[in-house]
Amino acid sequence: MAINTQTETFRGYGKIKTVGAQTAVECRFGQEVENVLSVHCSAVLTGAEAGNGEVRYFGKAHFSVVYEDAEKHVCRAEKGVEFSASYKDEDVFPALTARVQLAVENVSVRREGASVYSTALLGAEVELYGERTFEYLSGGDLVLRREPVTVLSAHLCGGMAEADDEFETEPFSDLLQHTETVNVTDVLCETGTLKVEGEINLCVLALKGENVASFERLVPFRIEIPCDAASFGGKGDARVCIVNAALKADSDEERGRCRISAEFTLSAEGCVYEELTVDGVTDAFSKECEVTLSRYEGEFCGAGEMSRLAERVSGKAALSSKIDFSDELQAIALQRAEANLVTEGGVVRAEGVAMATLLVRGADGSHRGIEMSLPFSVPVEAEHCDASVLVCGMSARQRAEGEIDAEATLKITLRGQTKDTVSLISAVEEGDPVPCNDSAVSVFVPHAGDGLWELAKQLKKSPEEVEASNPDIEFPVKEGQRVIIYRKKSLV
């Protein structure tokens, strides 16, 4: 006789998988570019979609180059390039939602004939979201161990916002290049809203007569994203990118100052995690026969706590080319950092490198761009986190000829992640009958520490029957205790 069982289906939404992809984007500049001092690329996603066996994504790459022409004048040039790329994966299908985050991993420059080519290697982190369903046992002719199990379901949301700032600097003649780095510092769930806070590190490279100079500014921002699933105390995460940055400079000759107005268009993608409780069966057995249990095992990811710290680091910087006392240090551009969390001896550290382009002017009046990098290792209190690092306030000094002492402030944001494993009985297969015990009383000697459920499963009796036969025993049992099972006998 087959065992009667009932099952139910859980339906939720969540991250299916995360994959990485790369694509190269190239831009050509004309023969007027004689000596490249600084090159920057920013990439903005314009669309992404999941298809049959692939994820397609599209975007625009903006290249800006600061260079010297043949007459050693410092100039600038900008160009935009549209691109499209795809990631092949047989598990991708149109019902999935693809979220793609772009990062410029490397920018290189080469000369071919009269033209200069800049190539950017774009990394894409592709997150695929979709419906997550599973069957689980809910009842039947079995002794069931029920436990409430929490399952996370994701709710995607997004929005746009504007941020602006005005500040004064020393006067300059031309704005050569500007770069922006976004740092998300907090994500808060409120009723119907996901609030995202952070700051933009704006770095400006400007021309002052025949020299170059750099300025820096931290611009705070806040984005409120509507989300019906958000509630006070809930958990969520978000990432923000700059869709557009517009800078305008006005000179005040009487005061000898220059006012910079900056306007930013921000795009935010958020995710709110809802906790759903499943009244599932984590274990089961039959009193009449042996059973083979099948399990659903699934991992559900969510957002943990966020924490922040600032650290000032310093040391000897590695340089891409030589330098000496005849070189005048003028500006620092393209500040950025790469970091990973490393655990050694029970201590977690954020290890990486802070990088920038150091612009110098030689004794002959010509400018050079020198790539410098400063390694760092900062202890952090983190577990199951992602780390992002914002570099600001970077400075350089040549104390000894040929060596650069660099300093930088690191703003480290740790974004906690949770991973909950769900393990529920999904199906039962009937086996051999349980041998019948004809004795009226059985005495069982358990192992110290055995719990009520474990004993009931071994004895093929419900936990209620075991407790009724042993009202004086506390579970888990102690060393030397005996468990008694009574069986009713009918008189013929």
Residue, then its C-alpha position, 0 to 999 in steps of 0.5 A: m500500500a502506497i504512502n499517502t503524502q501531500t505536497e505544496t509549491f513555494r513560489g518566490y523570486g530571487k537571484i538565479k546566478t551571477v556571472g562575469a563577462q568582458t568586452a573591449v571598446e576602442c576609440r580613435f583620435g587624430q594625429e593632433v594627439e602627440n603625447v598622451l598625458s591622461v586618458h579616461c574612459s567611463a561606461v554607461l549601460t543603456g540596456a540589457e536583456a535575457g534571450n535564449g542562451e545569452v544575455r545581451y547588453f548595450g551601452k556608451a563609452h566616453f573617452s577623454v584624453v589630455y595630451e600635448d600637441a606638437e608645440k607642447h601645448v596641453c589640450r583635450a579631446e573627447k569622443g563617445v562610442e556605442f557598444s554592444a556585447s553578449y554573454k553565452d549561457e545555455d541556462v539563460f531564457p527570456a523570462l529572466t531579468a538581467r542586471v548588468q553592472l559595468a566597470v572599466e577594468n583597464v585603459s590602454v593607448r597605442r599609436e598606429g601611423a598618424s592615429v592614436y587608439s585608446t582601448a578600454l576593457l569593460g568588465a560586466e557583472v551580470e546578475l540573473y533574477g527569476e522565479r524560484t520554485f520548489e516542491y515541499l512535503s506538507g502532510g500525509d500518512l507519516v510522522l512529520r517534523r515540522e519547522p518554520v523555515t524562512v525563505l527570502s524573496a527578492h523585489l527589484c526596483g529602480g529609479m533616477a535622481e539628480a545631484d548638484d554642487e557648486f564650489e570655488t577654486e583657484p582660477f584656471s583657463d580651461l577644464l581639461q578632464h573630470t572623473e566621478t566615482v560613486n560610493v554608496t554609504d547606506v541603504l535603508c528600507e522604509t515603508g514603500t521606499l528604499k533610500v540610498e545615500g552616498e557620495i560622489n568623488l569629483c576630480v577635476l583636471a584643469l589648465k592654468g596657463e602652461n601648467v596643469a592643476s587638479f581639484e577634488r570635491l565630495v558631493p553627497f546624494r540621496i535617492e528614494i526608490p519606490c518599492d511596495a515591498a519595502s518596510f521599516g527594518g527590512k533589508g535591501d541593497a542598491r548600486v548607483c551609477i552616473v548616467n551624465a555629469a555636466l560641469k560648468a566653470d565661471s571665472d571671477e577675475e575681480r576676486g581671482r576665483c573660479r566657480i565650478s557648477a556640477e550637475f549629475t544624473l544618477s541611476a539606481e538599481g535596488c533590491v528589497y528582500e522579503e522574508l517568507t515563512v514556509d511551514g515545511v517538513t524537515d524530517a519524516f518517518s513511517k511507523e509501518c515501513e522504511v522510507t527514503l526521503s528526497r530533499y530540496e536544498g536551496e541557497f537564498c542570498g540577501a543583504g546584511e549590514m553595511s559598515r564604513l571606515a576611513e583610513r589614511v595610508s602612505g608609502k613609496a609609490a610604484l611608478s610607470s616611468k622614471i622621475d628626478f628632481s628636475d621634474e615639477l609635480q603638478a597634478i594628480a588625476l584619475q584616482r581609483a582603487e582595487a581591493n579584496l578581502v583577505t583572511e589570514g590568521g583569523v584577521v580580515r584585511a582589505e588588501g589592494v592598491a590605490m592608483a592615479t596618474l601623476l602629471v609632471r613638467g620636465a625641465d624642457g617644459s614638456h609634460r608627462g603622465i606617470e602612472m603611480s600605485l600605492p599598495f595598502s592593507v587595512p584591517v577590517e571587521a567583516e564577515h561575508c562582505d563585499a568591499s568597495v574603496l573610494v580614494c580621495g585626497m591623494s598627494a605625492r612628494q619627491r623627498a628622495e630623487g627618483e622616489i615618490d612618497a604618496e598618501a591617500t585617504l581610503k573610504i571603505t564600505l563593507r556590504g554584508q551578505t547573508k546566505d540562508t540554506v533551505s533544506l526541506i523534504s520534497a518526496v517520500e519513497e516507500g520501502d520494506p515493512v518495519p518488523c513487528n515487535d510483539s513484546a508489551v514493554s521494551v527498554f531502550v538505552p539511548h546515547a547521551g544527548d539524543g533528542l526526542w525526535e531522534l529517539a522517536k525516529q529510531l523507535k518508530k513511535s511518534p514523539e507524543e507516544v515516547e513522551a507519554s511513556n516516559p513522563d519523567i525524562e527530559f530531552p535530550v537524555k543524559e548518560g545512563q537513562r532508559v527509555i521505556i515503550y509500552r505496547k497495548k496488547s489485545l486479549v483474544 
